């Protein structure tokens, strides 16, 4: 389960953030399925490295976790920005994926523009104050990149890992700025749902359930795009107000049970 929360994608977000706090998936799914939750790279306690991160890096984290646990195939679920690595995972390693649940996929023009502005705000702060000041700011305020752009995409790692923070402050500034620019272009390169190329999605023969959001970060058009591109997609045509603890876990479980039954037949 790739956690929601943008650049603060920690396991707690499944219980505490927005729609996920309301629908309480982890209060229901573990009754029938083993649920594996984790902090995504650069978030919470997962750590990270300063490199031009792509969706492939997030795919590798999930695949490495499954390998470590000895799990050959799994249902994948993503919430929010977590939908993008799930789609990329399915495209890259279809033999490892039983199904995909894409809950409130990020995307849309407003999302891309806001993401680019966030990166620009960080780079402007770095240019003016330097990386040591980024470390000081994060240590003082403790806010993730989502909440304070100045802290940058490694804010969570800076906060949780003193050794990383010390090394970060000494990075070559020119190389660092190029790394951030490359990361921005790799992760936020389109107004549809990012993560995998449409040609890859169109070849993705994996059952998928797409659940739409409807706000500036989770444009309904992003969910419809995934429905269009994924050949075996089911689209739950219920807007956020209708997604409740009574309806959402039941719909997700129905989908999982149907996929499981089809494999057993």
SULMO-V813096 format. One record per pair of residues at least 12 apart in sequence whose C-alpha atoms are under 6 Angstrom apart, sorted by the first residue. I is the first residue (numbers start at 1). J is the second residue. D is the distance in whole Angstrom. If there is no record, write none. Layout:
# SULMO-V813096
i,j,d
I,J,D
I,J,D
This chain:
# SULMO-V813096
i,j,d
1,36,6
1,37,5
1,77,5
1,78,6
2,78,5
2,82,5
3,79,6
3,82,6
4,79,4
4,80,5
4,81,6
4,82,6
6,81,5
7,145,6
7,146,6
8,43,5
8,144,6
9,39,6
9,40,6
9,43,6
10,39,4
10,44,6
11,37,6
11,38,5
11,39,6
23,244,5
23,245,4
25,249,6
42,154,6
42,157,6
43,156,5
44,156,6
47,157,5
52,179,5
52,182,6
52,183,5
53,183,5
54,186,6
54,187,6
55,85,6
55,195,6
58,85,6
59,85,6
59,89,5
73,96,4
73,97,5
74,97,5
74,98,5
75,97,6
75,98,5
75,99,5
75,100,6
76,100,5
77,100,6
77,101,5
78,102,5
79,103,5
79,104,6
80,104,5
80,105,5
80,106,5
81,106,5
83,102,5
83,105,5
84,194,6
84,195,4
85,195,6
88,195,5
88,196,5
91,200,6
91,204,6
99,206,6
99,207,5
99,208,6
100,208,5
101,208,6
101,209,5
102,210,5
103,211,5
104,211,6
104,212,5
104,213,5
104,218,6
105,218,6
105,223,6
106,193,6
106,217,6
106,218,4
107,191,6
107,192,5
107,193,4
107,218,6
107,219,6
107,222,5
108,191,5
108,192,5
108,219,5
109,191,5
110,216,6
111,216,6
111,217,5
112,188,6
118,149,5
121,149,6
122,149,5
122,150,4
122,152,5
125,150,6
131,169,5
132,169,5
134,151,6
138,151,6
139,159,6
144,156,6
192,222,5
193,222,5
201,229,6
201,230,5
202,229,5
202,230,5
207,232,5
207,233,6
208,233,5
209,233,6
209,234,5
209,235,6
210,235,5
211,236,5
